[in-house]
Amino acid sequence: MSNWWRNAHGQTRAAVGLAGVLVLIGIYLCVIAVDPGLRPDSWVGWFGEPGSWLTALIVVAIAGLAVWLRWSERGRWPAGSAVTLAGATAGTTLVLGLASYWRCPADQVPGVGSLASTLALFVAGGHSPADGSAGCEQAPVAYDLARAAGVVVVLTLLSGVLYSVFRPQLDRVAIRFARSVTVIDGIDDLGALPGIAATARGFGATPVLIDHGTHPDAARIARSAGVRIATDLGPVTAPSGGNKLAALYLLSADTATNLSRLAGHDASLDHPDEPVPVSLRIDDPWQAEMWRRNQPVFDPVRWRPEVISRYEATAGRIATDLAAKAPSTVYVCGSSQLTFAVCVALGRIPAPEGRRVPRLCVIAPDGTGLAADITTFTGPRGKGAPTISSIDAEPSTEKLTGLITARGGDCAIVLAEDSEAAAGIRLAIRFPAVPIYRVTPTRSASADRAPDEIVSHTAGLMTVPLALP
């Protein structure tokens, strides 16, 4: 709890403080509703007095301020906020209503009658607990607040149902009247959605996901990230005319699908004032590099292309982190596409001042051929560029233990996603100070951390998600 409070934003702390004040006020109002004689006769006696509109106004203002603080922190309503608000308000109605009806009317059984009368507040507004008897001449202010809260619960649930039913129509209206849109046409790596949406909003564009129904959680995660959803976007034209497509992301794992969708967008795109940025996903780093060199389908007048790959993005994060640690040798284990991407990324990062660039060594059953292919593809390496050696062997724990021991710990290990799952943990136990990067196949879409964050488990063992930038 203390860690949560320490890491919470100022607005969250203020909202929690206001919620605590509301709880104290609620307890006070319930107490004087059950026993009005406990209300003080001093100058503060007006607070909680039956029929006191100022008391009700203060409570509503504090509650509204707390809700506004929670909303303004994110700039949008988080998923499930309507249910949370309705549940909290319903609980408030129940407590205040029970306190109001506990002793009034005088002819009811305490507990049973008060509960039935309280539940009626959600249906027909209920009836006043004041029955004209000596102890129940006026309804307490807790009753007025409970009745208002019951109305809020009904309206909140009703608006939530209507919003869910008409959400597709609302999305279409928002897209139609948006000044500019950033279109995400298909996505398999859902963890990249929040980052893309935040980038789009930073440039004043409305993020839109074209959902092809290929991922069951796409709509839910897109909604939580504040992304509008469409099934068929059609021509993207601003209300005043002209093109309003700010950026296009083609993020299917299948390259042919991305190219087919690009052709459709190209046919419907009006004449842009400037080339539209388009991010084309090609996971295979070999193929991605060839596309950068050739770019066979892009019209430079209409599109400004950027080819992205989750292997290259992951390798870039590893290379950036390794540049700060500057080990003498980096052992890249496995023969997956990540091996090529890591070797290329490390070759592009200059060595720190006063240090040599690390030597690269590929450890795989076909390590020699793989290293030769990488060298041939990237071309001759100039002076100061890292050299690539190879070891034709399985990157087992015992093999890597011998190599680390021979280097005196002055090295780093990169375990590709096809490497032995337990190797990273076992090596971290034996060599806690050696940087060990364990690449995981996927990243959770619900993770709070940013996609470019490398998670450290010990001083040396780090988990890197295989994910888009």
KOLPABA-873827 format. One line per 8 residues: number of its first residue (from 1); for each residue z, y, x of C-alpha. Coordinates in Angstrom, 3 decimals, padded with zeros to 6 digits. Each point is the difference from the previous one (the first is absolute). Example, Ala and Ser with C-alpha at 12.3 -4.5 7.8 and 13.67 -1.06 7.14 Angstrom:
REM residues 2
1	007.800/-004.500/012.300  -000.660/003.440/001.370
REM end
This chain:
REM residues 469
1	000.000/000.000/000.000  000.881/002.389/002.826  -003.334/-000.688/001.722  -001.881/000.666/-003.233  001.818/003.301/-000.499  -000.636/001.006/003.612  -003.732/-000.714/-000.262  -000.480/001.453/-003.497
9	-001.900/003.247/-000.524  001.855/003.153/-000.972  -001.455/-000.066/-003.502  001.138/-003.591/-000.487  003.523/000.898/001.081  000.033/002.961/-002.384  -001.228/-002.194/-002.870  002.703/-002.591/000.709
17	002.625/002.753/000.098  -001.151/001.352/-003.355  000.064/-003.523/-001.436  003.614/-000.300/001.136  000.837/003.290/-001.727  -001.628/-001.288/-003.193  002.100/-003.166/000.142  003.201/002.047/000.292
25	-001.060/002.268/-002.875  -000.855/-003.056/-002.104  003.414/-001.546/000.622  001.686/003.271/-000.982  -002.035/000.331/-003.208  000.723/-003.616/-000.957  003.735/000.476/000.536  000.246/003.111/-002.182
33	-002.243/-001.640/-002.617  002.469/-002.890/-000.320  003.038/002.309/000.136  -000.822/003.695/-000.655  003.598/000.942/000.749  -000.633/-000.545/003.705  -002.374/002.969/000.175  001.788/002.739/002.000
41	000.999/003.264/-001.656  -000.750/002.083/003.107  -003.064/002.187/000.555  -002.146/-003.113/000.649  000.887/-001.457/-003.379  -003.349/001.088/-001.425  -001.738/-002.676/002.076  -000.294/-003.056/-002.221
49	001.096/001.835/-003.141  -001.615/-001.440/-003.178  -003.264/001.788/-000.715  -000.111/001.642/003.464  -003.709/000.571/000.630  000.811/001.377/003.455  001.538/-003.344/001.022  -003.104/-001.858/-001.160
57	-002.246/002.497/001.795  001.878/-000.438/003.297  -000.230/-003.798/-000.202  -003.721/000.072/-000.816  -000.675/002.498/002.806  001.803/-002.126/002.608  -001.801/-003.162/-001.151  -003.374/001.752/000.024
65	000.619/001.379/003.494  000.906/-003.466/001.324  -003.189/-001.505/-001.450  -002.102/002.853/001.392  001.459/-000.445/003.492  -000.928/-003.683/000.007  -003.513/000.782/-001.193  -000.645/002.887/002.405
73	000.970/-002.146/002.991  -003.085/-002.203/-000.506  -002.190/002.384/-001.966  -000.636/-002.716/-002.580  001.903/-002.440/-002.172  000.708/-003.295/001.794  -000.877/-003.289/-001.669  002.493/-000.968/-002.708
81	001.453/003.503/-000.288  -000.442/000.081/-003.794  001.934/-003.258/-000.402  002.740/001.234/002.339  000.309/003.294/-001.865  000.054/-001.738/-003.383  002.620/-002.498/001.173  002.286/002.690/001.428
89	-000.337/002.132/-003.129  000.628/-002.991/-002.284  003.168/-000.838/001.926  001.144/003.603/-000.348  -000.644/-000.105/-003.750  001.968/-003.216/-000.360  003.070/001.255/001.883  000.107/003.449/-001.608
97	-000.689/-001.460/-003.444  002.772/-002.589/000.254  002.465/002.705/001.047  -001.098/002.246/-002.892  000.300/-002.706/-002.684  003.087/-001.729/001.403  002.446/001.605/-002.423  -002.348/001.731/-002.441
105	-000.715/-000.695/-002.825  003.586/-001.043/-000.601  -000.877/-002.805/-002.441  -001.936/-002.147/002.520  001.203/-002.761/002.283  000.175/001.352/003.585  -002.504/-001.713/002.245  -002.199/-001.716/-002.601
113	-000.718/003.014/-002.172  -000.309/002.351/002.961  -002.542/-002.313/001.690  -002.086/-000.286/-003.168  000.060/003.772/-000.486  -000.996/000.546/003.640  -002.964/-002.377/-000.224  -001.173/001.892/-003.080
121	-000.525/003.047/002.226  -003.069/-001.719/001.484  -001.560/-000.664/-003.402  000.690/002.725/-002.521  002.146/002.492/001.867  003.230/-001.489/-001.383  002.597/001.846/-002.049  002.639/002.476/001.050
129	003.403/-001.475/000.881  001.685/002.937/-001.782  001.155/-001.310/-003.404  002.215/002.937/-000.998  003.291/-001.771/000.718  002.745/001.749/001.923  -000.923/-001.491/003.362  -003.783/000.049/-000.492
137	-000.806/003.446/-001.289  -002.622/000.731/002.693  -002.362/-002.210/001.951  000.691/000.073/003.756  -002.611/001.436/002.343  -000.432/-003.524/001.409  -001.594/-000.934/-003.339  -002.537/002.828/000.255
145	-000.948/-001.098/003.518  -000.204/-003.669/-001.043  -002.279/000.839/-002.919  -002.287/002.088/002.245  -000.048/-002.748/002.637  -000.968/-002.571/-002.638  -003.004/002.119/-000.945  -000.951/000.297/003.689
153	000.114/-003.798/000.377  -002.321/-000.542/-002.951  -002.436/002.692/001.152  000.019/-001.277/003.594  -000.780/-003.568/-001.035  -002.660/001.167/-002.433  -001.661/002.215/002.595  000.128/-002.862/002.518
161	-001.781/-002.325/-002.419  -002.638/002.606/-000.832  -000.529/000.786/003.681  -000.490/-003.690/000.826  -002.501/-000.432/-002.830  -002.028/003.113/000.771  000.377/-000.047/003.795  -003.661/-000.978/000.668
169	-001.189/002.889/-002.172  002.369/002.394/001.777  -001.343/-001.192/003.356  -003.566/000.659/-001.101  000.909/003.505/-001.159  001.828/000.747/003.269  -002.961/-001.242/002.048  -002.463/001.938/-002.128
177	001.765/003.332/000.467  001.171/-000.469/003.605  -001.426/002.519/002.459  -000.603/-002.730/002.591  000.653/-003.727/000.225  000.539/-002.517/002.772  -001.438/-003.328/-001.134  001.369/-003.348/001.185
185	-002.583/-002.547/-001.067  001.717/-003.364/000.209  002.886/-000.839/002.304  001.593/-003.229/001.210  002.624/001.449/002.353  002.159/001.632/-002.667  002.465/001.273/002.582  -002.560/002.636/001.019
193	-000.094/001.564/-003.482  003.050/002.310/000.300  -001.246/001.467/003.286  -003.501/000.639/-001.351  001.422/001.578/-003.161  002.284/002.290/002.011  -002.906/001.072/002.220  -002.169/000.757/-003.031
201	002.688/002.095/-001.664  000.543/001.836/003.279  -003.597/001.244/-000.235  000.369/000.894/-003.682  -002.021/-002.972/-001.288  000.889/-002.446/-002.764  000.132/-003.609/001.298  -001.938/-002.433/-002.199
209	-000.092/-003.790/000.322  -002.964/-001.891/-001.419  001.693/-003.232/-001.026  -002.300/-003.027/-000.005  002.787/-002.353/-001.087  000.010/-001.914/003.287  003.702/000.572/000.690  002.633/-000.491/-002.732
217	002.376/002.594/001.487  -002.574/002.712/000.712  000.601/001.990/-003.191  003.792/-000.155/000.272  000.104/001.126/003.631  -002.620/002.681/-000.614  002.056/001.399/-002.885  003.138/000.094/002.137
225	-001.955/001.935/002.657  -001.227/002.536/-002.566  -003.612/-001.206/000.067  -002.272/000.295/-003.027  -001.829/-003.184/-001.003  -003.543/-000.436/-001.251  -002.151/-003.057/-000.563  -003.332/001.811/000.252
233	-000.024/003.495/001.415  -003.607/001.028/-000.628  -001.418/003.250/001.409  002.672/002.136/001.661  -000.795/003.525/-001.165  002.315/002.995/-000.113  000.509/001.776/-003.358  -001.806/003.029/001.439
241	-002.827/-002.170/001.300  -000.665/-001.394/003.451  001.592/-002.805/001.941  003.797/-000.387/000.048  000.278/-003.196/002.043  002.334/000.969/002.863  000.094/-003.404/001.713  -000.986/-003.609/-000.622
249	001.852/-003.124/001.128  -001.788/-003.368/-000.170  002.830/-002.373/000.849  -000.972/-003.452/-001.201  000.560/-002.747/002.567  -003.651/-001.015/-000.482  -002.414/002.247/001.906  -003.004/-000.874/-002.184
257	001.944/001.067/-003.103  000.819/003.344/001.601  -003.655/000.625/000.854  -001.072/-000.878/-003.537  002.523/002.438/-001.451  -001.104/002.680/002.451  -003.549/-000.325/-001.325  001.294/000.587/-003.522
265	001.924/003.121/001.012  -002.985/001.288/001.947  -002.204/-000.294/-003.084  002.463/001.911/-002.216  000.991/002.646/002.559  -001.298/003.492/-000.645  -001.224/002.129/002.894  003.223/000.781/001.910
273	000.561/003.321/001.721  001.162/-001.933/003.055  000.083/-003.687/000.966  002.659/-001.970/-001.864  002.423/-001.980/002.222  -000.341/-003.715/-000.700  002.292/-002.650/001.490  -001.696/-003.391/000.129
281	002.218/-002.993/000.651  -001.369/-002.560/002.454  002.871/-002.151/001.231  -001.939/-001.849/002.697  000.430/002.283/003.058  -003.197/-001.293/001.625  -002.041/000.858/-003.078  001.854/003.289/-000.510
289	-000.919/001.153/003.506  -003.645/-000.940/-000.536  -000.049/002.041/-003.214  001.343/003.024/001.845  -002.782/-000.300/002.531  -002.808/-000.461/-002.529  001.111/001.368/-003.424  -003.105/-001.397/-001.714
297	000.594/001.065/-003.617  001.741/003.380/000.043  -001.837/003.185/-000.925  001.594/002.650/002.280  -000.783/002.730/-002.528  001.960/-001.744/-002.755  002.625/-002.095/001.801  002.306/000.374/003.006
305	000.868/-003.616/000.815  003.080/-001.512/001.564  000.230/-003.744/000.482  003.575/-001.297/-000.176  001.386/-003.427/000.788  003.474/-001.354/-000.494  -000.267/-001.815/003.346  -000.928/003.222/001.800
313	002.681/001.977/-001.830  002.650/-002.564/000.927  -001.208/-000.141/003.606  000.130/003.789/000.201  003.649/000.034/-001.076  000.858/-002.616/002.619  -001.929/001.813/002.744  001.685/003.318/-000.765
321	003.439/-001.589/000.183  -000.864/-001.851/003.215  -001.236/003.196/001.642  003.539/001.378/-000.155  001.535/-003.185/001.463  -002.674/-000.406/002.744  000.492/-003.669/001.005  -001.961/-001.306/002.980
329	-001.621/-002.838/-001.974  -000.714/-000.602/-003.678  -000.490/-003.595/-001.122  -002.118/-000.153/-003.158  000.550/-003.375/-001.639  -002.389/-001.676/-002.399  -003.715/000.035/-000.656  -000.077/001.962/-003.245
337	-001.940/003.187/-000.586  003.154/001.911/000.902  -000.360/-001.150/003.625  -003.273/001.888/000.374  001.383/003.068/-001.783  003.138/000.172/002.173  -001.984/-000.291/003.242  -002.379/002.766/-001.078
345	002.815/002.280/-001.214  002.021/-000.393/003.204  -003.090/000.793/002.050  -000.371/003.368/-001.746  003.551/001.274/000.548  000.607/001.703/003.371  002.912/-001.080/002.150  003.139/002.159/000.161
353	000.249/002.366/002.934  000.975/-001.834/003.156  -000.632/-003.457/-001.492  -002.951/-002.365/000.079  -001.656/-001.218/-003.152  001.321/-003.445/-000.959  -001.993/-003.089/000.874  -001.171/-001.995/-003.005
361	000.150/-003.766/-000.177  -001.381/-002.019/-002.917  001.847/-003.273/-000.600  -001.908/-002.385/-002.249  -001.652/-003.424/000.222  -003.332/001.818/000.498  001.523/002.968/001.838  -002.639/000.177/002.761
369	-002.920/000.182/-002.399  001.796/002.463/-002.264  000.861/002.329/002.890  -003.592/-000.168/001.248  -001.340/000.850/-003.457  002.330/002.990/-000.266  -001.079/001.284/003.412  -003.681/-000.456/-000.858
377	000.348/001.758/-003.345  001.984/002.982/001.279  -002.155/000.410/003.104  001.032/000.528/003.619  003.468/001.446/000.340  000.268/003.091/002.131  002.560/000.872/002.607  003.516/-000.070/-001.397
385	-000.955/-002.122/-003.002  002.097/-003.131/-000.620  -001.400/-003.267/001.268  -000.146/-003.053/-002.259  000.992/-003.404/001.317  000.495/-003.195/-001.950  001.973/-003.226/-000.186  -001.520/-002.991/-001.773
393	003.103/-001.393/-001.679  001.916/000.021/-003.234  002.391/003.001/-000.059  003.049/-002.207/-000.466  003.543/001.215/000.429  000.453/-001.894/003.261  -003.279/001.309/001.419  000.919/003.595/-000.787
401	003.513/-000.523/001.353  -001.447/-000.975/003.366  -002.324/003.027/000.081  002.773/002.446/-000.917  002.302/-001.484/002.625  -002.719/000.259/002.649  -000.465/003.701/-000.808  003.705/000.697/000.103
409	-000.121/001.241/-003.580  -002.440/002.824/000.839  -002.485/-000.922/-002.716  -000.592/000.048/-003.745  -001.041/-002.690/-002.461  -002.322/000.470/-002.979  000.060/-002.949/-002.403  -003.009/000.052/-002.309
417	000.355/-001.148/-003.584  -001.338/-003.465/000.891  002.668/-000.586/002.672  003.029/-002.243/-000.382  002.283/001.545/-002.615  003.293/-000.702/001.801  -001.235/000.977/003.469  000.970/003.657/-000.348
425	003.561/-000.785/-001.072  000.555/-002.560/002.754  -001.393/002.312/002.676  002.128/002.896/-001.259  003.101/-002.173/000.360  -000.905/-000.861/003.586  -001.307/003.440/001.039  001.552/002.675/-002.244
433	-001.318/002.904/002.122  -003.665/-001.091/000.088  -002.230/001.733/-002.604  -001.246/-002.714/-002.364  -002.346/000.974/-002.832  -000.189/-002.518/-002.823  -002.876/000.741/-002.371  000.536/-001.064/-003.606
441	-003.013/-000.757/-002.222  000.858/002.397/-002.833  002.174/002.967/-000.815  002.071/000.230/-003.161  -001.418/002.569/-002.389  003.510/000.885/-001.156  001.331/000.721/003.486  001.566/003.434/000.365
449	-001.115/000.437/003.592  -003.267/001.624/000.984  -002.925/-002.313/000.823  -000.066/001.138/003.639  003.669/-000.782/000.588  000.868/-002.751/002.474  003.235/-001.710/-001.016  002.360/-000.926/002.843
457	002.260/-003.010/-000.509  001.546/000.027/003.491  -000.496/002.071/003.124  -003.218/-001.915/000.650  -001.226/-001.847/-003.122  -002.126/002.131/-002.320  -001.892/-000.865/-003.169  -003.370/001.641/-000.543
465	-001.708/-000.438/-003.395  -003.686/-000.862/000.085  -001.022/002.889/-002.217  -002.385/002.865/-000.529  000.890/003.432/001.407
REM end
